[in-house]
Amino acid sequence: MVAVIPPDASRLRYAWQVCAVTSLGLVLIGIAGSTLNVALPTVVRHFHADALESGWILLAFLLVNTASLVFFGRVADLLGRREVYLTGFAIFTVASLLAGLSPGVWFLIAMRVLQAVGAAMILANGTVIITDAFPPDRLSQGMGVYIGTLSVAQLAGPTLGGLIAETAGWQWIFWVNVPAGLAALAVGAVILRRMPRRPKEPVDALGNVLLFAALTAALLALSEAGSAGLTSPVVLAGAAIFLVLLPLIALAERRSSNPVLDLRLFGGRLLAYANLASFCNALARSALILVVALYFQAARGVDAFAAGLSVLPVPVGIGLASPIVGLLGRRVSPYALSIGGAVLSALGLGTLMLTADPATPYWVIGIGLFVAGCGSGTFLTGNTTQVMRALPTGSLGVVNGFRVMIMNVGIVISVGLSLSVLTASVGPGLRAQVYAGTLSRLSPVAVGQLMDGFQRAYAVLFAVALAGALLAALARPQRAVASLDSTSR
């Protein structure tokens, strides 16, 4: 899909309009996630949800969103990126409205699944639309602004979520997405140009079904392993299904004339290591706001609004770093920015790991959160620019879907693993109290045990962040481009 390229000035003007539209989409999804992270205890208390239901309120969205990203990236390549992108806004908005009307926790979880479908249609295409719109020498600037808007969502989301939970009611945690979704849909319909579609090609139905089934099985197993144990029937069944389907996917994709996942595109060194670094960075950063919000509510006994204010250094760091790094992108290579961002993320998490205690002064925690946020903003801008520059134009949709899917797998594992490590320290009987944010009212001994869990959770995330920095260093551009060229011949 290649749009008609106008003169340079006109193209750049249109590119920034596109950046505004796609950034609005990222804000919408970011707010939807970050408000619920802080307000989760309020929702749990309303529905009297147990630990399993509480976890699935978060994980249902992540699982479905992750498993469908590649599919919608491919669909957009074939049917039209603008159309799929705008349809995603419509679905997400309707699902948000219905989520606020949920009569029970499992209906809410079902609406989170529907939200995930709409979000996948948005996320699989937003970065690609920006890449198509910007001239190559300005792409890092556009990407910096685009990713920087995530900080706006994360900046507003925790505070907004806490405020809504304490005043307007949990329903408005979802209903606040409705006017924003309608605005994004209207603005996108006006600004985004119709792009020529690629020639009609058969959709790889078998590949899509196998890939969706394998990802779902793997993510279910991973999300249950920490809390239910490795011998859980869900874990064993999910792992077995994934292992059986993996070779079948490879065989089906090699034989398909139009594969949903062209394995040749991922053979280059840059794409392989950059995507693995992105996975580690997502795993290290994604549960941070959730874990810290639970720390302030469960261990320190503050309300949701105060907890939302306490995590603000993370999005502030992302918001400051991303646009600055976008400007530096014309002088500093995305490769160097990726490494620097990954190292900063590790330093922030290391600070939190070493100072996990109910009596730790807030300014120490704030510094750790801010440094981690700066690292995330720097890494995301550098890594995304590096990967998108290396991709062949005709496969931007499917490969970007794969890139975002890899990050989302990290997010799913991050949330599931962090919650499992965190709550394992207090035993099954008190886990529901952690999710509800009421543990601090029960026993100082239980709070002390929970702090051991926080320290272990930060240690795991710190180790993964260091691994991400190493992988980012291995994603050397020159060899990667050569390898990609050789695989595409």
Secondary structure, 3 states (H helix, E strand, C coil): CCCCCCCHHHHHHHHHHHHHHHHHHHHHHHHHHHHHHHHHHHHHHHHCCCHHHHHHHHHHHHHHHHHHHHHHHHHHHHHCHHHHHHHHHHHHHHHHHHHCCCCCHHHHHHHHHHHHHHHHHHHHHHHHHHHHHCCHHHHHHHHHHHHHHHHHHHHHHHHHHHHHHHCCCCCHHHHCHHHHHHHHHHHHHHHCCCCCCCCCCCCCHHHHHHHHHHHHHHHHHHHHHHHHCCCCHHHHHHHHHHHHHHHHHHHHHHHCCCCCCCHHHHCCHHHHHHHHHHHHHHHHHCCHHHHHHHHHHHHCCCCHHHHHHHCCHHHHHHHHHHHHHHHHCCCCCHHHHHHHHHHHHHHHHHHHHHCCCCCCCHHHHHHHHHHHHHHHHHHHHHHHHHHHHCCCHHHHHHHHHHHHHHHHHHHHHHHHHHHHHHHHCCCHHHHHHHHHCCHHHCCHHHHHHHHHHHHHHHHHHHHHHHHHHHHHHHCCHHHHHHHHHHHHC
